[in-house]
Amino acid sequence: MTKLSMVDLLILYLGIKGNGRFDEKDLDQSELKKLGVGRILDQLASLKERRLIDLNSDGSFSITNMARHILWDKQIPMWIKILRILEIKSQSLEKISSFLLLSQDQIRDEMEDLRKRQLVLMSPFRNETGLVKMYEILPEGIEQIKKAQSEGFQNKPEIKKPHIEIWSIIEETIEEVKRLEGISDEKKDEIISNLVKIKDKLEV
């Protein structure tokens, strides 16, 4: 399978949302505009060279079946699609569901199952809107993508000891300690230091 960059994904997603087609106007109205004309043209040329888009006679572009097969083919299991997105870049549940054109409810259970199987890791991340759960792929998840390439979409690996899930809980607890009021910074540092030691002992 052709590996995608984040820009590749954004361009293909733009076409998928547009019933398989997009043009210069769509690009200009998207977040891709900030990349500049030169960068966009280079990326379009790269996608065309890899046979992921076709140039139409009217100057618009069409998404090829090869591109659809990466993330938007019904034959591809959802868990593989999620891992492929996370291999490109860590994402929130909201972003992943958006790229797959599915609701968050449709993928939430699948994501939790991937966590239990130690294929992805959830880490809390604070932004201007509050605490966001960010998901990243683990080495075991990357290995499953490789296996799917060579062996087909075999069953997911067995659920192992929940070290990864414990690691995620500790990470979330650290963030909560940082926000505690009525406790000195020195005490916070002491608690966080102990939590970090526990993480290290897990050898994740």
C-alpha positions in Angstrom: 0.0 0.0 0.0 1.2 3.5 -0.8 2.1 5.4 2.3 0.3 8.7 2.8 1.5 12.0 4.3 -0.8 14.2 6.2 -1.1 16.5 3.2 -1.9 13.5 1.0 -4.7 12.5 3.4 -6.2 16.0 3.5 -6.3 16.2 -0.3 -7.8 12.8 -0.8 -10.3 13.4 2.0 -11.3 16.6 0.2 -12.1 14.6 -2.9 -13.9 11.8 -1.0 -16.2 14.5 0.6 -16.9 15.8 -2.9 -18.2 12.5 -4.3 -14.8 11.6 -5.7 -13.9 14.9 -7.3 -12.4 18.2 -6.3 -11.0 21.2 -8.1 -8.9 24.3 -7.6 -11.8 26.1 -5.9 -12.2 23.3 -3.3 -8.5 23.5 -2.5 -8.7 27.2 -2.2 -11.6 27.0 0.3 -9.9 24.3 2.5 -7.2 24.4 5.1 -4.7 23.3 2.4 -4.7 26.9 1.1 -2.1 27.9 3.7 0.4 25.5 2.1 0.9 27.8 -0.9 0.4 27.1 -4.6 3.8 25.6 -5.2 3.5 23.0 -2.4 0.0 22.0 -3.4 1.0 21.6 -7.1 3.9 19.4 -6.0 1.6 17.3 -3.9 -1.0 16.9 -6.6 1.8 15.8 -9.0 3.0 13.2 -6.5 -0.5 11.8 -6.0 -1.1 11.6 -9.7 2.3 9.8 -10.2 1.3 7.3 -7.5 -2.1 6.8 -9.4 -4.1 8.1 -6.4 -5.8 10.9 -8.4 -6.6 11.4 -12.1 -6.6 14.8 -13.9 -9.9 15.4 -15.7 -10.3 17.3 -19.0 -12.0 20.2 -17.2 -9.0 20.7 -14.8 -10.6 19.0 -11.9 -9.3 15.8 -10.2 -10.9 12.5 -9.5 -10.0 10.0 -6.7 -8.9 6.7 -8.1 -10.1 3.2 -6.9 -6.5 2.7 -5.6 -6.9 5.7 -3.3 -10.3 4.6 -2.1 -8.9 1.2 -1.2 -6.7 2.7 1.4 -9.3 4.1 3.7 -12.7 4.2 2.1 -13.3 0.7 0.7 -16.0 -1.2 2.5 -13.9 -4.4 2.1 -11.2 -3.0 4.4 -12.0 -3.6 8.1 -12.5 -0.5 10.2 -9.7 -1.4 12.6 -7.2 -1.5 9.7 -8.5 1.9 8.5 -8.0 3.4 12.0 -4.5 2.1 12.2 -3.6 3.4 8.8 -4.8 6.9 9.8 -2.8 6.8 13.0 0.2 5.6 11.2 0.2 9.0 9.4 -0.3 11.1 12.5 -1.8 10.9 16.0 -5.4 12.0 15.9 -8.5 12.6 18.1 -11.5 10.4 17.9 -13.4 13.3 16.2 -10.7 13.7 13.5 -10.6 9.9 12.8 -14.4 9.7 12.5 -14.3 12.7 10.2 -11.7 11.2 7.8 -13.6 7.9 7.7 -17.0 9.7 7.1 -18.4 7.9 10.2 -19.9 9.1 13.5 -17.8 8.9 16.6 -20.2 6.4 18.0 -19.5 4.1 15.1 -15.8 3.9 15.8 -15.6 4.4 19.6 -16.0 0.7 20.5 -13.5 -0.3 17.8 -11.0 2.2 19.2 -11.4 0.9 22.7 -10.8 -2.6 21.4 -7.6 -1.5 19.7 -6.4 -0.1 23.0 -7.1 -3.3 24.9 -5.1 -5.2 22.2 -2.2 -2.8 22.7 -2.2 -1.5 19.1 -3.0 2.1 20.0 -2.4 4.4 22.9 -4.7 7.1 24.2 -3.1 10.1 25.9 -4.9 13.2 27.3 -4.0 16.5 25.6 -5.1 19.9 26.8 -6.0 22.6 24.3 -8.0 25.8 24.4 -11.3 23.9 24.5 -10.3 21.5 27.3 -9.0 18.0 27.6 -8.9 16.0 24.3 -8.1 12.3 24.0 -5.4 11.8 21.4 -4.7 8.4 19.9 -1.4 7.2 18.6 -0.3 3.9 17.0 2.0 1.6 18.8 4.8 -0.6 17.3 2.4 -3.5 17.5 -0.2 -1.6 15.5 2.4 -0.8 12.8 3.3 -4.5 12.7 -0.4 -5.4 12.2 -0.6 -3.1 9.2 2.5 -4.9 7.7 0.9 -8.3 8.3 -2.3 -7.1 6.6 -0.2 -6.1 3.6 1.4 -9.5 3.2 -1.1 -11.9 4.7 -4.5 -10.3 4.3 -6.8 -9.0 7.0 -6.3 -11.7 9.6 -7.9 -11.6 13.0 -6.6 -9.0 15.5 -4.0 -10.2 18.0 -5.0 -11.5 21.3 -5.6 -9.1 24.2 -2.5 -9.0 26.4 -1.9 -7.7 29.8 -3.3 -4.2 30.1 0.0 -2.4 30.5 -0.8 0.0 27.8 -4.1 0.9 29.3 -2.5 1.4 32.7 0.1 3.6 31.1 -2.7 5.8 29.6 -4.5 6.1 33.0 -1.2 7.2 34.6 -0.7 9.8 31.9 -4.2 11.1 32.5 -3.6 11.2 36.3 -0.4 13.2 35.8 -2.4 15.9 33.9 -5.0 16.0 36.7 -2.3 16.4 39.3 -0.9 19.4 37.4 -4.3 21.1 37.6 -4.8 20.5 41.3 -5.3 23.6 43.5 -4.4 23.9 47.2 -1.2 21.9 46.8 2.3 23.2 46.4 4.3 22.8 43.2 6.9 20.9 45.2 4.3 18.3 46.3 2.9 18.1 42.7 6.4 17.4 41.4 6.9 14.7 44.0 3.6 12.9 43.0 4.3 13.2 39.3 7.8 11.9 39.8 6.4 8.8 41.5 3.9 8.3 38.7 6.6 8.5 36.1 8.6 5.9 37.9 5.6 3.6 37.7 5.3 4.2 34.0 9.0 3.3 33.6 8.5 0.1 35.5 5.8 -1.0 33.0 8.5 -0.8 30.3 5.9 0.3 27.7 
